[in-house]
Amino acid sequence: MSARKHFIGQRVPITERVKRAKGSSSFKQTGTTVWEIKTGKNKGKLDVCIIDAKNEGFDLEVNHRKQGYVGGFSLIRLTNNTWKIFDRFVVDDYRGYAIGRNLFRLAEQETKKRRGKRIEIDTNQPDVILTALKLGYKLTPYGINKIRRALRLRITDPFPKKAKLLDLLTTRMKAGLGAISEATIQKELI
């Protein structure tokens, strides 16, 4: 198992987060861009592109110019207005650089461009739930019940507010309790 640079829920120093490289194209305009990691063993440029599957879906892919595949998201259209992130992955050595967070933002941007109004995610990974909640996604009633069971909250207990929920999920991850039952999260795009 590779050593992770950051623990779940720990803020990544701004100097270590992936950023758009100087002179790179706008993803919104071209569907491609270049990100840069300026420190550590993964230092270098990352190519980001969209692989289009017509109107049914699309993939966002990130590749390190020297080390290969870093991660990506795959989205499919469920209805005219609703898209689903059904696959998402960031290689362990690249976690903690805010790549997943930036892929969420690009997925939202591309979904809006395709006239989507909502994105849904089904996940059992607390780190994905944490990132999505921080980006404004909301748990569905089904997702709330799954989290309630994972945190061993009684039905009569009030569901924790966002800050407390983030704290509980972070504590769960640090304790090594890992995955929870699949929870559904969604975001209305404006």
ZAMI-463185 format. One line per 10 residues: number of its first residue (from 1); their letters; for each residue x, y, z of N, C-alpha, C, CB. Coordinates in Angstrom, 3 decimals, always signed. Glycine has a CB too. Layout:
ZAMI-463185
NUM	a	X/Y/Z/X/Y/Z/X/Y/Z/X/Y/Z | ...
This chain:
ZAMI-463185
1	msarkhfigq	+0.846/-1.181/+0.000/+0.000/+0.000/+0.000/+0.889/+1.242/+0.000/-0.961/+0.000/+1.223 | +0.601/+2.192/-0.862/+1.445/+3.376/-0.946/+1.149/+4.343/+0.203/+1.246/+4.075/-2.295 | +2.168/+5.067/+0.596/+2.004/+6.049/+1.669/+1.277/+7.259/+1.111/+3.380/+6.461/+2.281 | +0.197/+7.652/+1.762/-0.550/+8.813/+1.297/+0.028/+10.069/+1.898/-2.033/+8.689/+1.645 | +0.093/+11.094/+1.106/+0.672/+12.362/+1.524/-0.218/+13.068/+2.542/+0.903/+13.261/+0.316 | -1.535/+12.955/+2.377/-2.484/+13.635/+3.249/-3.550/+12.657/+3.706/-3.126/+14.840/+2.535 | -4.106/+12.899/+4.870/-5.204/+12.079/+5.361/-6.522/+12.695/+4.938/-5.142/+11.928/+6.891 | -7.537/+11.873/+4.849/-8.861/+12.344/+4.472/-9.295/+13.437/+5.448/-9.887/+11.172/+4.454 | -9.873/+14.497/+4.900/-10.377/+15.573/+5.736/-9.318/+16.596/+6.103/-10.968/+15.007/+6.977 | -8.045/+16.284/+5.848/-6.971/+17.228/+6.168/-6.830/+18.197/+4.998/-5.612/+16.482/+6.453
11	rvpitervkr	-6.720/+19.467/+5.283/-6.608/+20.452/+4.216/-5.272/+20.320/+3.508/-6.779/+21.869/+4.769 | -5.332/+20.328/+2.194/-4.132/+20.253/+1.383/-3.537/+21.659/+1.317/-4.439/+19.685/-0.053 | -2.249/+21.815/+1.645/-1.659/+23.155/+1.538/-1.843/+23.701/+0.124/-0.155/+23.122/+1.910 | -2.186/+24.946/+0.027/-2.501/+25.553/-1.272/-1.345/+25.430/-2.257/-2.862/+27.021/-1.090 | -0.122/+25.394/-1.747/+1.044/+25.280/-2.625/+1.152/+23.904/-3.264/+2.308/+25.580/-1.851 | +0.463/+22.904/-2.704/+0.559/+21.545/-3.232/-0.648/+21.136/-4.075/+0.725/+20.575/-2.097 | -1.665/+21.964/-4.129/-2.843/+21.629/-4.932/-2.534/+21.791/-6.410/-4.043/+22.510/-4.538 | -3.196/+20.962/-7.197/-3.044/+21.045/-8.636/-3.658/+22.367/-9.114/-3.711/+19.820/-9.341 | -2.984/+23.013/-10.055/-3.462/+24.291/-10.595/-3.346/+24.261/-12.111/-2.658/+25.492/-10.003 | -4.147/+25.088/-12.759/-4.037/+25.212/-14.214/-2.684/+25.800/-14.558/-5.180/+26.090/-14.794
21	akgsssfkqt	-1.980/+25.178/-15.488/-0.644/+25.635/-15.873/-0.744/+26.933/-16.671/+0.092/+24.550/-16.696 | +0.259/+27.777/-16.508/+0.297/+29.040/-17.259/+0.274/+28.754/-18.755/+1.559/+29.869/-16.888 | -0.538/+29.526/-19.461/-0.611/+29.406/-20.913/-1.473/+28.256/-21.419/+0.750/+29.253/-21.453 | -2.065/+27.470/-20.500/-2.893/+26.351/-20.962/-4.274/+26.855/-21.381/-3.026/+25.274/-19.855 | -4.912/+26.083/-22.234/-6.217/+26.487/-22.762/-7.301/+26.372/-21.695/-6.589/+25.633/-23.983 | -8.397/+27.078/-21.929/-9.552/+27.018/-21.044/-10.338/+25.743/-21.341/-10.451/+28.280/-21.211 | -10.579/+24.932/-20.316/-11.326/+23.697/-20.499/-12.726/+23.988/-21.022/-11.401/+22.917/-19.186 | -13.325/+25.042/-20.519/-14.686/+25.398/-20.911/-14.777/+25.641/-22.418/-15.152/+26.645/-20.144 | -13.732/+26.217/-22.992/-13.756/+26.545/-24.419/-13.273/+25.393/-25.303/-12.905/+27.768/-24.675 | -12.287/+24.633/-24.853/-11.662/+23.648/-25.733/-11.880/+22.182/-25.339/-10.209/+23.913/-25.787
31	gttvweiktg	-12.309/+21.921/-24.092/-12.459/+20.538/-23.641/-11.143/+19.896/-23.240/-13.101/+19.719/-24.720 | -10.070/+20.683/-23.246/-8.768/+20.203/-22.769/-8.097/+21.316/-21.980/-7.862/+19.741/-23.958 | -7.205/+20.935/-21.100/-6.403/+21.908/-20.372/-5.190/+21.176/-19.797/-7.239/+22.610/-19.240 | -4.310/+21.928/-19.175/-3.132/+21.346/-18.531/-3.097/+21.828/-17.093/-1.813/+21.727/-19.285 | -2.977/+20.879/-16.160/-2.796/+21.194/-14.751/-1.338/+20.960/-14.403/-3.737/+20.339/-13.845 | -0.916/+21.538/-13.277/+0.477/+21.401/-12.881/+0.575/+21.105/-11.388/+1.267/+22.674/-13.230 | +1.460/+20.167/-11.044/+1.823/+19.906/-9.654/+3.239/+20.433/-9.509/+1.711/+18.357/-9.269 | +3.438/+21.369/-8.577/+4.731/+22.056/-8.489/+5.684/+21.486/-7.453/+4.507/+23.487/-8.188 | +5.216/+20.538/-6.610/+6.105/+20.014/-5.572/+6.030/+18.496/-5.494/+5.755/+20.623/-4.217 | +7.029/+17.890/-4.870/+7.012/+16.465/-4.571/+7.387/+15.571/-5.726/+5.685/+16.086/-4.097
41	knkgkldvci	+7.283/+14.247/-5.484/+7.693/+13.265/-6.484/+6.782/+13.234/-7.706/+7.737/+11.902/-5.863 | +5.575/+13.755/-7.582/+4.641/+13.779/-8.704/+4.685/+15.097/-9.476/+3.237/+13.530/-8.207 | +5.696/+15.889/-9.210/+5.859/+17.188/-9.873/+5.791/+16.993/-11.390/+7.212/+17.862/-9.461 | +5.059/+17.875/-12.037/+4.977/+17.804/-13.492/+3.644/+18.279/-14.009/+5.227/+16.402/-13.961 | +3.452/+18.092/-15.297/+2.232/+18.550/-15.965/+1.275/+17.389/-16.165/+2.563/+19.207/-17.317 | -0.019/+17.707/-15.996/-1.090/+16.736/-16.174/-1.993/+17.215/-17.306/-1.901/+16.538/-14.853 | -2.214/+16.359/-18.277/-3.122/+16.686/-19.368/-4.529/+16.249/-18.980/-2.673/+16.009/-20.697 | -5.487/+17.165/-19.146/-6.880/+16.894/-18.815/-7.679/+17.004/-20.104/-7.422/+17.880/-17.715 | -8.489/+15.993/-20.390/-9.295/+16.057/-21.612/-10.647/+15.400/-21.397/-8.562/+15.385/-22.782 | -11.542/+15.700/-22.316/-12.867/+15.086/-22.297/-12.923/+14.084/-23.442/-14.010/+16.164/-22.420
51	idaknegfdl	-13.460/+12.917/-23.154/-13.679/+11.905/-24.178/-15.190/+11.815/-24.317/-13.014/+10.494/-23.804 | -15.677/+12.245/-25.471/-17.113/+12.410/-25.668/-17.760/+11.131/-26.202/-17.381/+13.567/-26.624 | -18.881/+10.797/-25.625/-19.679/+9.667/-26.111/-21.004/+10.204/-26.631/-19.910/+8.602/-24.983 | -20.919/+11.165/-27.499/-22.092/+11.838/-28.079/-22.955/+12.452/-26.976/-22.931/+10.842/-28.925 | -24.266/+12.193/-27.027/-25.170/+12.819/-26.075/-25.472/+11.917/-24.881/-26.456/+13.202/-26.765 | -24.926/+10.700/-24.884/-25.239/+9.734/-23.831/-24.360/+9.880/-22.603/-25.112/+8.343/-24.364 | -23.171/+10.425/-22.767/-22.268/+10.556/-21.638/-20.904/+11.059/-22.070/-22.128/+9.235/-20.924 | -20.010/+11.167/-21.090/-18.654/+11.602/-21.382/-17.724/+11.176/-20.253/-18.600/+13.130/-21.587 | -16.444/+11.124/-20.572/-15.406/+10.804/-19.593/-14.469/+12.000/-19.480/-14.621/+9.509/-19.997 | -14.030/+12.270/-18.266/-12.974/+13.245/-18.019/-11.748/+12.434/-17.621/-13.379/+14.307/-16.899
61	evnhrkqgyv	-10.623/+12.660/-18.289/-9.438/+11.858/-18.016/-8.243/+12.753/-17.730/-9.136/+10.927/-19.194 | -7.434/+12.345/-16.739/-6.231/+13.077/-16.340/-5.037/+12.144/-16.487/-6.347/+13.616/-14.869 | -4.017/+12.588/-17.226/-2.797/+11.805/-17.433/-1.571/+12.652/-17.125/-2.730/+11.270/-18.879 | -0.639/+12.091/-16.341/+0.648/+12.735/-16.080/+1.495/+12.523/-17.325/+1.356/+12.153/-14.782 | +2.178/+13.549/-17.783/+2.930/+13.440/-19.033/+4.031/+12.385/-18.987/+3.535/+14.771/-19.377 | +4.582/+12.118/-17.801/+5.654/+11.126/-17.700/+5.195/+9.824/-17.054/+6.808/+11.696/-16.914 | +4.232/+9.899/-16.131/+3.864/+8.730/-15.339/+2.556/+8.070/-15.763/+3.769/+9.117/-13.911 | +1.851/+8.626/-16.740/+0.635/+7.994/-17.252/-0.641/+8.371/-16.523/+0.790/+6.534/-17.199 | -1.583/+7.436/-16.505/-2.934/+7.669/-16.004/-2.945/+8.077/-14.532/-3.777/+6.425/-16.195 | -3.682/+9.143/-14.230/-3.806/+9.668/-12.872/-5.217/+9.454/-12.338/-3.447/+11.159/-12.838
71	ggfslirltn	-6.219/+9.644/-13.182/-7.590/+9.467/-12.718/-8.595/+9.966/-13.723/-7.795/+10.171/-11.409 | -9.863/+9.862/-13.334/-10.909/+10.336/-14.212/-12.296/+10.115/-13.644/-10.797/+9.668/-15.536 | -13.276/+10.705/-14.313/-14.687/+10.566/-13.977/-15.413/+10.135/-15.249/-15.283/+11.909/-13.394 | -16.453/+9.322/-15.094/-17.336/+8.969/-16.207/-18.754/+9.359/-15.823/-17.246/+7.440/-16.555 | -19.441/+10.033/-16.726/-20.813/+10.467/-16.484/-21.724/+9.951/-17.575/-20.897/+11.994/-16.401 | -22.958/+9.603/-17.185/-23.977/+9.200/-18.152/-25.235/+10.027/-17.907/-24.285/+7.671/-18.048 | -25.999/+10.187/-18.982/-27.269/+10.904/-18.885/-28.346/+9.926/-18.424/-27.657/+11.559/-20.252 | -29.032/+10.276/-17.322/-30.144/+9.454/-16.837/-31.457/+9.923/-17.442/-30.223/+9.497/-15.301 | -31.672/+11.241/-17.437/-32.855/+11.868/-18.036/-32.359/+13.106/-18.770/-33.958/+12.235/-16.944 | -33.277/+13.874/-19.336/-32.861/+15.112/-20.011/-32.120/+16.049/-19.072/-34.073/+15.829/-20.595
81	ntwkifdrfv	-32.520/+16.065/-17.804/-31.948/+17.013/-16.844/-30.935/+16.414/-15.888/-33.035/+17.627/-16.057 | -30.919/+15.094/-15.723/-30.113/+14.456/-14.683/-28.977/+13.628/-15.270/-30.990/+13.576/-13.809 | -27.774/+13.864/-14.739/-26.582/+13.106/-15.110/-26.072/+12.403/-13.872/-25.483/+14.026/-15.726 | -25.381/+11.282/-14.076/-24.861/+10.508/-12.955/-23.370/+10.262/-13.143/-25.618/+9.170/-12.815 | -22.607/+10.557/-12.073/-21.192/+10.182/-12.061/-21.184/+8.723/-11.617/-20.305/+11.124/-11.094 | -20.938/+7.811/-12.565/-21.021/+6.395/-12.209/-19.645/+5.783/-11.989/-21.757/+5.627/-13.290 | -18.600/+6.488/-12.353/-17.258/+5.967/-12.133/-16.328/+7.137/-11.851/-16.763/+5.139/-13.358 | -15.550/+7.020/-10.787/-14.587/+8.069/-10.471/-13.392/+7.397/-9.810/-15.213/+9.177/-9.542 | -12.195/+7.894/-10.168/-10.994/+7.250/-9.650/-9.827/+8.228/-9.698/-10.666/+5.970/-10.451 | -9.054/+8.252/-8.622/-7.782/+8.970/-8.599/-6.755/+8.002/-8.008/-7.874/+10.327/-7.759
91	vddyrgyaig	-5.646/+7.799/-8.714/-4.581/+6.896/-8.272/-4.106/+7.337/-6.878/-3.386/+6.887/-9.299 | -3.872/+6.365/-5.988/-3.488/+6.661/-4.596/-2.346/+7.676/-4.474/-3.084/+5.382/-3.902 | -1.318/+7.539/-5.297/-0.172/+8.461/-5.203/-0.532/+9.904/-5.526/+0.926/+8.008/-6.131 | -1.681/+10.109/-6.149/-2.088/+11.465/-6.533/-3.214/+12.009/-5.666/-2.518/+11.483/-7.982 | -3.624/+11.266/-4.671/-4.653/+11.774/-3.761/-4.026/+12.829/-2.864/-5.282/+10.621/-2.912 | -4.808/+13.831/-2.542/-4.308/+14.916/-1.707/-3.857/+16.124/-2.505/-3.175/+14.428/-0.867 | -3.953/+16.051/-3.823/-3.578/+17.189/-4.670/-4.803/+17.946/-5.192/-2.730/+16.707/-5.847 | -5.994/+17.588/-4.730/-7.259/+18.219/-5.128/-7.648/+17.904/-6.572/-7.163/+19.722/-4.948 | -7.186/+16.782/-7.092/-7.546/+16.373/-8.449/-9.026/+15.988/-8.508/-6.661/+15.190/-8.916 | -9.502/+15.195/-7.559/-10.912/+14.809/-7.527/-11.829/+16.008/-7.411/-11.168/+13.862/-6.381
101	rnlfrlaeqe	-11.449/+16.948/-6.546/-12.238/+18.172/-6.370/-12.353/+18.933/-7.698/-11.601/+19.079/-5.285 | -11.245/+19.047/-8.406/-11.263/+19.752/-9.681/-12.036/+18.980/-10.748/-9.844/+20.007/-10.153 | -11.981/+17.651/-10.701/-12.775/+16.856/-11.637/-14.274/+17.032/-11.378/-12.392/+15.373/-11.532 | -14.671/+17.141/-10.102/-16.077/+17.436/-9.788/-16.484/+18.740/-10.462/-16.300/+17.527/-8.245 | -15.653/+19.755/-10.336/-15.980/+21.073/-10.928/-16.077/+20.999/-12.448/-14.920/+22.119/-10.531 | -15.129/+20.283/-13.078/-15.190/+20.146/-14.537/-16.418/+19.351/-14.963/-13.919/+19.469/-15.066 | -16.788/+18.329/-14.185/-17.991/+17.541/-14.494/-19.236/+18.428/-14.436/-18.133/+16.350/-13.507 | -19.298/+19.295/-13.428/-20.429/+20.222/-13.318/-20.467/+21.163/-14.515/-20.344/+21.031/-12.008 | -19.316/+21.707/-14.860/-19.213/+22.643/-15.982/-19.669/+21.989/-17.288/-17.769/+23.152/-16.122 | -19.204/+20.777/-17.546/-19.560/+20.078/-18.783/-21.025/+19.666/-18.781/-18.673/+18.848/-18.976
111	tkkrrgkrie	-21.552/+19.274/-17.626/-22.964/+18.900/-17.526/-23.860/+20.101/-17.816/-23.275/+18.329/-16.128 | -23.507/+21.267/-17.280/-24.270/+22.491/-17.572/-24.248/+22.800/-19.065/-23.703/+23.685/-16.777 | -23.073/+22.621/-19.667/-22.911/+22.880/-21.095/-23.854/+21.990/-21.916/-21.444/+22.645/-21.520 | -24.143/+20.800/-21.401/-25.033/+19.853/-22.067/-26.473/+19.984/-21.579/-24.541/+18.431/-21.847 | -26.771/+21.093/-20.940/-28.103/+21.448/-20.438/-28.597/+20.562/-19.294/-29.090/+21.385/-21.563 | -27.668/+19.951/-18.576/-28.037/+19.172/-17.402/-28.336/+20.094/-16.231/-26.921/+18.184/-17.033 | -29.251/+19.685/-15.382/-29.621/+20.515/-14.231/-29.310/+19.855/-12.893/-31.088/+20.847/-14.292 | -28.927/+18.563/-12.936/-28.649/+17.849/-11.688/-27.585/+16.780/-11.949/-29.953/+17.205/-11.108 | -26.713/+16.601/-10.944/-25.733/+15.511/-10.969/-25.976/+14.647/-9.737/-24.251/+16.060/-11.002 | -25.960/+13.337/-9.938/-26.107/+12.393/-8.834/-24.862/+11.510/-8.746/-27.384/+11.525/-9.017
121	idtnqpdvil	-24.585/+11.048/-7.530/-23.485/+10.121/-7.290/-23.974/+9.093/-6.284/-22.195/+10.863/-6.776 | -23.704/+7.827/-6.548/-23.900/+6.771/-5.556/-22.504/+6.364/-5.112/-24.729/+5.533/-6.139 | -22.234/+6.440/-3.825/-20.899/+6.100/-3.345/-20.951/+5.510/-1.952/-20.001/+7.324/-3.357 | -19.961/+4.700/-1.655/-19.804/+4.171/-0.308/-18.468/+4.612/+0.287/-19.907/+2.637/-0.317 | -17.822/+5.586/-0.336/-16.516/+6.055/+0.108/-16.647/+7.377/+0.865/-15.569/+6.215/-1.092 | -16.323/+7.362/+2.149/-16.438/+8.591/+2.935/-15.638/+9.770/+2.366/-15.990/+8.324/+4.341 | -14.474/+9.514/+1.747/-13.704/+10.629/+1.197/-14.423/+11.288/+0.029/-12.331/+10.152/+0.753 | -15.146/+10.515/-0.778/-15.931/+11.091/-1.883/-17.120/+11.864/-1.312/-16.424/+9.973/-2.865 | -17.765/+11.309/-0.290/-18.890/+11.999/+0.355/-18.411/+13.326/+0.930/-19.521/+11.115/+1.474 | -17.266/+13.312/+1.614/-16.714/+14.550/+2.190/-16.476/+15.604/+1.118/-15.403/+14.259/+2.931
131	talklgyklt	-15.804/+15.215/+0.040/-15.499/+16.166/-1.037/-16.781/+16.718/-1.640/-14.646/+15.496/-2.130 | -17.743/+15.831/-1.926/-19.003/+16.269/-2.542/-19.767/+17.226/-1.625/-19.883/+15.053/-2.881 | -19.846/+16.912/-0.330/-20.552/+17.806/+0.600/-19.877/+19.172/+0.673/-20.615/+17.181/+2.003 | -18.555/+19.193/+0.646/-17.824/+20.467/+0.677/-18.084/+21.291/-0.581/-16.320/+20.215/+0.830 | -18.427/+20.615/-1.692/-18.684/+21.305/-2.953/-20.165/+21.631/-3.164/-18.184/+20.464/-4.102 | -20.983/+21.432/-2.118/-22.383/+21.830/-2.201/-23.359/+20.730/-2.573/-22.510/+22.908/-3.171 | -22.910/+19.501/-2.685/-23.825/+18.392/-2.938/-24.612/+18.107/-1.671/-23.057/+17.124/-3.409 | -25.783/+17.513/-1.829/-26.651/+17.206/-0.687/-26.989/+15.720/-0.702/-27.953/+18.069/-0.721 | -27.107/+15.161/+0.489/-27.539/+13.772/+0.618/-29.024/+13.674/+0.318/-27.231/+13.225/+2.031 | -29.432/+12.646/-0.410/-30.847/+12.386/-0.635/-31.401/+11.730/+0.632/-31.074/+11.475/-1.905
141	pyginkirra	-32.721/+11.635/+0.784/-33.266/+10.929/+1.955/-32.710/+9.502/+2.074/-34.801/+10.883/+1.873 | -32.555/+8.825/+0.942/-31.963/+7.484/+0.931/-30.522/+7.542/+1.468/-31.986/+6.886/-0.511 | -29.756/+8.532/+1.016/-28.379/+8.701/+1.474/-28.295/+9.016/+2.957/-27.703/+9.794/+0.686 | -29.231/+9.824/+3.440/-29.267/+10.169/+4.871/-29.483/+8.917/+5.705/-30.382/+11.205/+5.163 | -30.388/+8.035/+5.270/-30.635/+6.792/+6.016/-29.401/+5.902/+6.041/-31.810/+6.028/+5.404 | -28.675/+5.830/+4.932/-27.461/+5.011/+4.877/-26.382/+5.567/+5.811/-26.926/+4.942/+3.432 | -26.221/+6.876/+5.825/-25.235/+7.515/+6.707/-25.663/+7.337/+8.162/-25.076/+9.030/+6.363 | -26.945/+7.509/+8.417/-27.476/+7.341/+9.780/-27.115/+5.946/+10.310/-29.031/+7.550/+9.802 | -27.301/+4.917/+9.473/-26.960/+3.552/+9.892/-25.463/+3.387/+10.096/-27.454/+2.540/+8.860 | -24.662/+3.953/+9.186/-23.207/+3.820/+9.283/-22.665/+4.473/+10.553/-22.538/+4.437/+8.057
151	lrlritdpfp	-23.277/+5.599/+10.951/-22.833/+6.316/+12.149/-23.543/+5.827/+13.411/-23.066/+7.810/+11.977 | -24.407/+4.839/+13.236/-25.159/+4.227/+14.348/-26.025/+5.243/+15.095/-24.193/+3.565/+15.329 | -26.678/+6.095/+14.314/-27.610/+7.066/+14.888/-29.006/+6.450/+14.909/-27.603/+8.406/+14.079 | -29.697/+6.639/+16.013/-31.088/+6.180/+16.080/-31.956/+7.085/+15.218/-31.603/+6.162/+17.549 | -33.077/+6.557/+14.818/-34.011/+7.318/+13.985/-34.521/+8.562/+14.723/-35.195/+6.430/+13.564 | -34.530/+8.497/+16.063/-34.995/+9.631/+16.856/-33.907/+10.691/+17.059/-35.492/+9.144/+18.203 | -32.642/+10.315/+16.802/-31.548/+11.292/+16.924/-31.606/+12.274/+15.761/-30.163/+10.578/+16.962 | -31.363/+13.562/+16.034/-31.347/+14.515/+14.920/-30.149/+14.224/+14.011/-31.292/+15.982/+15.445 | -30.356/+14.389/+12.707/-29.254/+14.168/+11.767/-28.259/+15.323/+11.920/-29.779/+14.061/+10.282 | -26.951/+15.022/+11.973/-25.960/+16.086/+12.206/-25.942/+17.141/+11.099/-24.578/+15.478/+12.340
161	kkaklldllt	-25.683/+18.373/+11.499/-25.503/+19.460/+10.535/-24.237/+19.175/+9.728/-25.414/+20.859/+11.255 | -24.049/+19.910/+8.629/-22.955/+19.636/+7.698/-21.583/+19.588/+8.380/-22.940/+20.685/+6.610 | -21.257/+20.581/+9.199/-19.937/+20.629/+9.839/-19.719/+19.412/+10.740/-19.784/+21.926/+10.658 | -20.730/+19.050/+11.521/-20.627/+17.894/+12.414/-20.540/+16.597/+11.604/-21.836/+17.845/+13.380 | -21.305/+16.512/+10.524/-21.275/+15.338/+9.669/-19.885/+15.153/+9.058/-22.335/+15.454/+8.566 | -19.293/+16.248/+8.570/-17.934/+16.185/+8.023/-16.958/+15.684/+9.077/-17.491/+17.567/+7.503 | -17.113/+16.179/+10.309/-16.247/+15.766/+11.412/-16.424/+14.271/+11.718/-16.548/+16.608/+12.670 | -17.673/+13.794/+11.760/-17.942/+12.386/+12.044/-17.375/+11.470/+10.952/-19.449/+12.158/+12.187 | -17.552/+11.873/+9.690/-17.034/+11.061/+8.585/-15.502/+11.060/+8.573/-17.573/+11.581/+7.240 | -14.894/+12.211/+8.869/-13.431/+12.290/+8.936/-12.897/+11.403/+10.046/-12.975/+13.740/+9.155
171	trmkaglgai	-13.529/+11.445/+11.207/-13.120/+10.604/+12.331/-13.243/+9.135/+11.956/-13.966/+10.911/+13.582 | -14.324/+8.791/+11.265/-14.536/+7.407/+10.835/-13.410/+6.956/+9.904/-15.903/+7.261/+10.131 | -13.008/+7.828/+8.968/-11.930/+7.483/+8.038/-10.595/+7.317/+8.770/-11.802/+8.561/+6.949 | -10.294/+8.246/+9.669/-9.022/+8.176/+10.408/-8.954/+6.942/+11.302/-8.831/+9.436/+11.257 | -10.115/+6.470/+11.763/-10.163/+5.274/+12.603/-10.038/+4.005/+11.760/-11.467/+5.243/+13.414 | -9.994/+4.166/+10.438/-9.829/+3.028/+9.551/-11.085/+2.204/+9.363/-8.755/+2.161/+10.061 | -12.254/+2.809/+9.614/-13.505/+2.063/+9.475/-13.954/+1.945/+8.028/-14.594/+2.721/+10.288 | -13.369/+2.767/+7.139/-13.570/+2.604/+5.704/-14.972/+2.846/+5.195/-13.176/+1.268/+5.326 | -15.353/+2.007/+4.238/-16.577/+2.207/+3.469/-17.844/+2.082/+4.307/-16.629/+1.223/+2.342 | -18.878/+2.721/+3.810/-20.210/+2.653/+4.397/-21.136/+2.075/+3.335/-20.706/+4.069/+4.893
181	seatiqkeli	-22.401/+1.859/+3.660/-23.359/+1.424/+2.636/-23.499/+2.531/+1.598/-24.752/+1.074/+3.268 | -23.857/+2.147/+0.400/-23.957/+3.094/-0.705/-24.946/+4.218/-0.399/-24.371/+2.370/-1.978 | -24.482/+5.454/-0.468/-25.314/+6.636/-0.216/-25.447/+7.426/-1.514/-24.705/+7.528/+0.921 | -26.592/+8.056/-1.706/-26.819/+8.868/-2.890/-26.701/+10.349/-2.539/-28.201/+8.564/-3.500 | -25.923/+11.055/-3.340/-25.680/+12.486/-3.151/-26.042/+13.157/-4.465/-24.177/+12.790/-2.730 | -26.593/+14.366/-4.394/-26.905/+15.070/-5.635/-26.695/+16.561/-5.484/-28.337/+14.788/-6.064 | -26.564/+17.226/-6.625/-26.413/+18.678/-6.641/-27.259/+19.229/-7.772/-24.918/+19.097/-6.803 | -28.033/+20.247/-7.429/-28.809/+20.978/-8.441/-27.881/+22.011/-9.055/-30.099/+21.658/-7.823 | -27.743/+22.015/-10.365/-26.880/+22.968/-11.054/-27.692/+24.195/-11.443/-26.227/+22.324/-12.303 | -27.158/+25.334/-11.161/-27.889/+26.575/-11.432/-27.465/+27.146/-12.755/-27.667/+27.601/-10.322
